[in-house]
Amino acid sequence: MNIIYFLIQQTMFFSIPLLIVALGGMFSERSGVINIALEGIMVMGAFISIGFINVFQDRLSGQGLFLLAFLVAAVAGALFSLLHAFASVNLKADQTISGTALNMFAPAFALFMARMVQGKSQVPFTDTFHIEKVPVLGDIPVIGPMFFQNCYLSTYIGILIFIAASVLISRTRFGLRLRACGEHPQAADSVGINVYKIRYAGVLISGVLAGVGGLIFVIPTSTNFNASVAGYGFLALAVLIFGQWRTKGILGAAFFFGILKTLASAYSGIPVIKDLPIPNEIYKMLPYVVTLIVLAFSSGKSKAPKAEGIPYDKGSR
Amino acid sequence: MEQYVIEMEHITKEFGSFKANDDITLKLKKGEIHALLGENGAGKSTLMSVLFGLYQPEQGTIRMNGKPVTINNPNDANALGIGMVHQHFKLVHNFTVLESIVLGHESVKHRFLKMDEARKKVVELSERYKFKIDPDALISDITVGMQQRVEILKMLYCDNDVLIFDEPTAVLTPQEIDELMKVMKQLVSEGKSILFITHKLAEIKAVADRCTVLRKGRCIGTIDVAGASKEEMSEMMVGRKVDFVVEKKEMKPLGTALSVRDMTIRSKRTGKNVVDHVSFEVKKGEIVCIAGIDGNGQSELVYGITGLMGIDEGQVFLNGKDITKESIRRKCLDGVAHIPEDRHKHGMVLDYTLKENLILQNYYTPQFDKHGFLRFDEIDKYAEKLIERYDIRSAHGAESIARGMSGGNQQKAVIARELDRNPEIVIAVQPVRGLDVGAIEYIHRQIIAQRDAGKAVLLVSFELDEVMNVSDRILVMYEGKIVADVKPEDVTIQELGLYMAGTGKGDAAC
């Protein structure tokens, strides 16, 4: 039983960042801007916020510091994504190239700054955010150990973000307009919606969520930040596509990949699997191979927003 | 003193040195249907864009109910109660009807969308005009006619009083056109005013009260429709007399040129047969026209014949030779000429020059190619020849970039390229779509000349006038099947309309 609890807890650590970042990607892409810069934004969000923790952990600790770091990551991600918004909306640049540029810039910037400031590339932090057991809830049998022990605040915030994102995109005026801009911006424009503003908003939301995603990916899985989020931004893109740009699909896809990732990192702790005559490398490859296979099969009947990737130009018809 | 809702006076709009609107005055009375007639490029769209706030005029004033107004963007127009049904619908394919209507005018409560009131209003409006529309249907699932009703509902939902219809009948069946006319009449009887952009004279005669004619950016005049004949109006529009009936000699069909046997194409998406066991023949010296509403398998049929799409069953023969599985280039060499439906997608490379577009089909022949290098002198010579023979007009002659050319001249270029190869069969899909009367006349004459020269012609058209005028034989396609095979002299437009809607008499089906 303990192994199952452990696996579920681990799955949360992997799934929640994927979920949040993929949701961010959803806002950008459904407003019509392809955002492959998620990886870069995650790196940037993680770097700045963990730098922030690194500096302030002498004076602050625990959930308060974690929440502040959240804010810092969100702001850093948002500011960094502004570059992408400016390039894709104002300059009408090729969005794939703009995103690639950010992806290349972010780790280079993080490494350079870390070395400049502290002489080495790793940014260490002390993990004072781990929650051994949530009071009251953690004592519930079965559910307690599954979801309320050995966890982080980010899990619950991630679930709140999921609910908020679902409501925002399907039940609000902003969501309706955002979806229109991603499918048929001329239609949106003809009823007086400012396509540029909406697309800026979409990219900014993706920046906020990807920035936060970077932070909460690093915290439970490491003790220092080394200018990398291990391809999680790209994995989040795969989750977005596999989830067909819809909130529920993304939720399912994020947990699907989270489970695979858990298998890959914790296979040696699961007795049944450990005894199988399969080389370790197979498990480690699993998430990435499955990503390829899943995308190869699911991209055919894609529900991608129709106008994504096409810069909107008022003049053209 | 007459009461005008909209008065546009002395409107001049320039693009560089080109005057798209030159001192145009248009006055719309309250409660009238006012037609705006003109060829393509006459300035109708520019004028309406000025009224709708998309362009700012260099000179001129706009008054609404006697008071001067400035309209800087579509929101201003909307606030003044001016609404527009665009020629290309502005609808999001995966929105529901209701979402499409409220988009941009949503009501919210506690920051959440509030759809109940909107739904009530939409259902009421829909009942009042007998639209029979389901507010929860997805846009991509409803017919083009229904989509247009959604566009009309969008205007009515915002309580607009001045309604602009930009070429609304181009995509409709005759029955749907009749319904639309009824709706337009009902709208004006309730005090709305309608501006109706078109180049179809029959429709103007049917509904419009007055008509303003534009030609080459100038206002030719405003007339009462009741007192004017179609001939007078067309003369005003074109500037010369136009033959409505295309001159045609008696057809002398020879042997079979194209023969399609039992062709079936399944949709990759739905698995339905979009082309369903279709068989027909086209003889040399015959124009066979495939009529039908857009989306009943005509495009796929043509793709199947020309090779743009693979076919699942059946065979295609050209002069007795099986060309079903041949490559597109092989088919071209065998004598298939294709004037495609979408000239931007399949007809030309828009960022190439005119001369490059003219040799797209034969750049590799020894005439233009020497040891792998293009022979530019020969290309120039050939391009000049075609430009002169087919009267292709453009700003920089053979060096013009295709994108900058007008639609009519782009189409002439495609036709020149395809016909000059001396094909065995000409397959033309909507060859005159979006062109003006002069260009239409020209292209129809070219098609008939091919037929008189003993070539076979397969023409796909959604416009019944064209079908009736040009063809020697009409096949009607409905849901992937050929439901009628008739001669134009034996059938009326109304009967064709019924076939197209799938309710034709069973005895004529084949």
Interface residues (C-beta under 8 A of the other chain):
Chain A: V167 R171 T172 R173 L176 R177 R179 A180 E183 H184 Q186 A187 A188 D189 S190 V191 G192 I193 K301 K303 K306 R317
Chain B: N73 P74 N75 N78 M84 H86 H88 K90 L91 V92 H93 N94 F95 E99 S100 V102 L103 G104 H105 E106 V108 R111 F112 L113 K154 R269
